[in-house]
């Protein structure tokens, strides 16, 4: 219920904050909406047909419809240093630190270099992408388009409300995924970004961009699954005849998700991480304030219903 209330407040913020001067580097809702108009991220494909059985008083007939697959921007996932300083301006303006998690998110190496040289912490928020109708109109121009599952501006995971699990790693620090080297890790040979478990805000990593990306991946991993030991709202849709929503995201697997960088340096393309070679420094993606945001695109398949029963779909 609290997450729904926050979603309604965010919509109100977009309507009321337009006259307030914003910081020069802030990420705004219109910019996020505009970023969704990307053919590369959409990746629209006609992949087959659906065969329907249509029956009426005059008898039954076989009908077909085109089956398509494309990606939809479902979430804006922000990973940032100080609690309450989400780089999405409208969200930061409306949402001060909540609950008991009021401390800043600076890497602990800044506070105590002798003891925790490489341990960093990030707050993460996963909020419904605001594109809504603008993206639907864009996708529909290619033909049949699928409906997404996310509600614009709806908070799905706010690490400040998930403070116990996000700041302690309990109980996931004891999971096999957290204790087994090489299991559920984000990276590539020679370039380990971090382990997905435990899905908390702490990570041992010298590179700030890779820290932010890994914690964003953790949040997406939580949100796209049900029954996780976190405070969140699942982004999970039910499949039905002619409609196949995505499954859970899996790190490094573009068939389950793609990321679009929003800040710093908005991109019009989508990738999974890592998206560069082992020796690349990602220096152009570092933010001096430690604040990052991405759009999470998820794949959907669908076809137009042309009967009461779906007989089969190809492929």
N, C-alpha and C positions, 0 to 999 in steps of 0.2 A: 504493500500500500504506500509506503514511504517513497519508493522509487517512482511510482505512478505520479505522486504529488510533485516530485522534483521534475518529472517530465513536463507536466503542465506549467510549472513555473518557468522552465527553460523556453517554452514557446512564447510565454508572455514577455520574457526578457528580450527575445528577438524583435518583438513588436514595439517595445518601449525604449530600448537603449540606442536606437539609431541616431538620436540627437546628441549623445554624449561622446565627447572626444575620446578616441582610443589611442593606445600607445602605437607608435609607428610600426613595430614588429609584430603586433598582435595578429592572430589568425581569426578571421571573421566568418560568420555564417554564409554571407554571399560568396566569399572566396571558396569555401568548402563546396557549396552547391555548384559553382562554376567548374570546379575540378572534376566533377562527375561526368562531364561531357567529354569522354575519352573513348575513342573507338578501340584503342589498344587494350584498355582495361575491360571494356565491355566484351570483347572477343566473341562477337555474335557469330554463331554457326548453325546452319541447317544440317542436322545429323541423321535424319531418318523420317519415318512416318509412324503414325498411330492408326490402328485399324479398329473401328468401332462397330458394334451391333446396334442398329437403330430400329426400334419396333414401334408401330402405330396400329390403329384400327384396321388399316388396309394390308398389314403384313410387316415383315422384317426385311431389312436391307443392310448391306455392308457399306460403310463410309470410311473414308480416310482423311487424315489431317496431317499437316507438316509438324514434325517434331524439331524443336530448336533447343539450343543450349547457349547460355550467356551468363556473364558475371554481373552481380548487383552490389553496389556499395551499401553495406549493411550497417557498419559501425564506424565511428570516429574514435580511434584509440589513442589517447594521449599518455605519454610517459614523461614525467617532469620532476624537477628537484624539490621545490618547496611546497608543502601542503597548502592547497588553496590557490596556487598559481598556475592553473591549467592554461596552456598556450592558446586555447580556444577562448577568445575574449568574452563572449556572452556567457559562457559557462563559468569562467573565473569571476566575472562581475557579480553573478547571481549566487554562486555557491562558495561561501566561505568554508573554512575547515569545519568538518562535521564530527560529532561524537567526541571521543577521547583522543583521537589521533591528531593532535595539533602540532606536533614537532615538525621541524623542517626535514627536507629530504636530501640534504647535502651528503655527498659520499663521506663515509666515516674517515677516509684518508685525510680529508680536510681538517677533521677535528683531532685526530690522533694518528699521525703518520707512523709513529714507532710501532704501534700495535696492529693497525689495520690498514696496511699500505694500499691494498687493492680492493677492499670491500666497499661496495657502493650500494645506495638505496634509491629506488624510484617509486613515486606514487603513480598509479595508473587509473585512468577512467575510460570506460568503454560505453559510449553513448550512441543511440540510434542516429544514423546518418541523416542530415537535414534535407537532402536533395528531393526526396518525395516525388511530387508531380513533375518537376523539371526533368528528373532522370527518366521517369516513365514515358514522357513525351519523346525524349531523345531515343530511348530503346525501341519504342513503337514505330519509329520511322524506318526501322530495318525490317519490320514485319511483325509476326506474332511475338509477343514478349511475355515473360513470366513475372509473377508477382513475388516480391520479397517478403520476408517474415518480420523484419524489424520495424518498429514504430519510430518515426522521426523524433529526435530529442529525448527519447525514453532512456533513462540510465539503466544499463544492464549490469555494470560492475563498477563500483566506486571503491577504491582501495581504502578510503577513510572509513567507510561503513563495514569493511571487511578487515578491520584492523588486527584482530587476533590472529587470523590465519596469515594475513599479508605481512605482518611484522614479526611473527614468531616462526612461521613455517610448520606449525603444528596442525594436523598430525603428519603432514606429507614428508617431513624429514626422515620418517621411518619407512616410507614406501620403498619397494624394490626399485622403482624408477629413479629414486634419489640416491640409492646406495650402490647401484650397479654401474660401473664405468662403461661409457658407450651407449647406455640405454636412455632414449628420449633426450638427445642432445641437439642443440642448434649449432650448426657449423659445417665445416668440410675438413677433409684431411689436411692437417697443418694449420687450421684456422678455426679453433673452437671458440664460439661466441659464449656459450653457457649451457647449463643443463636446464631443461624445462621444469623438472621437479627438484626441490619443492617449489610450488608455484607461489612464491612470495616476492617481496620487493627488494630483497637483498641478493647481490651477486658478486662473486669475486671475479673482477674483470678490470683491466687497466683502461679500456677504451670506452668512453662515455656513450658513443652512438650504439655500440654493440650491447652495452648494458641496457639502454633504453629499448632497443629492438627486442632483446630477449625477454624483458619484463612485459612488453606489449604482447609478445607471443604467448607468454604464460596466461595473461588475462583472456586472450582469445581462446586459448585451450580450455579455460574454465567455462566461459560463456556458451560455447557451442556444445556443451555436454550437460546432461541432467544429473542430479544427485551428487554434486561435488561438495566437499566440506568447506564451503565458502558462503558468504552472504552475497547473493547475486540473483539476477533474473535470467533464466536460460533463454537463449536465442535458438530455439529448436522448433521446426515446423513439421507437421505430419504429412506424409506422402498420401496421395490419392490418385485415382485414375486420371492419367494425363498430366500429373504434376509430381515432380521428383525434386524435393529440396535437398540441400547439401547435408552431408554428414559432418562429424566433428573435424576441425582443422587438425592437420598434422604437419609439424615443422618440416620445411624443405619440400613439401609436396604441393605443386601448383594445381593439381587436380582437386584439392580441397579448399584452396584459398589463394589470394594474392594481396600484396600490400602496395598502396600508393602513398608516397611521401607527400605530406601537406606542409610541414615545416620542420627544419629550415629548408628553404628552396623547394617550392612546390613542383611536383613532377606530374606529367601527363601520362606516364606509363606505370605499369604494375609488375611486380616481381615477387618471388619468394626470397627469403634470406638463406644463405649469403648470395648476393647477386653480383659479386665481383671476385677477382682472383685472390689467391692466398696472400700475395704481397701488397695488395692495395691498402692504403692507410685510411680510406674513408674520411680523409681530412676535410673535404669540402662539405661533409654532412654534419660536422660537429657544431653544436650550438654553445655559445659562450655561457649562456645561462643554464644549460643542461635541460632544456625543454624541447620535446619532440612530439609530433603527431602524425598519424597515418590514417588513411581510409582502409578498412578491411573489406575486400570484395569476395563474395562467395558465389559458387556456381549453382545455377538452377537449370533444370530441364523441364520442358512442358510442351503440350500440344493442345490445340483447340478441341473442346469436347464436341463430338458430332454424333453421339448416341448414348444409350443408357449404360452400355457395358463396353469396357475396353477389352478387346479380344487379345491383342498383343501389340507390342511396340518394337520397331526396328530402328536403330540397334537396341 
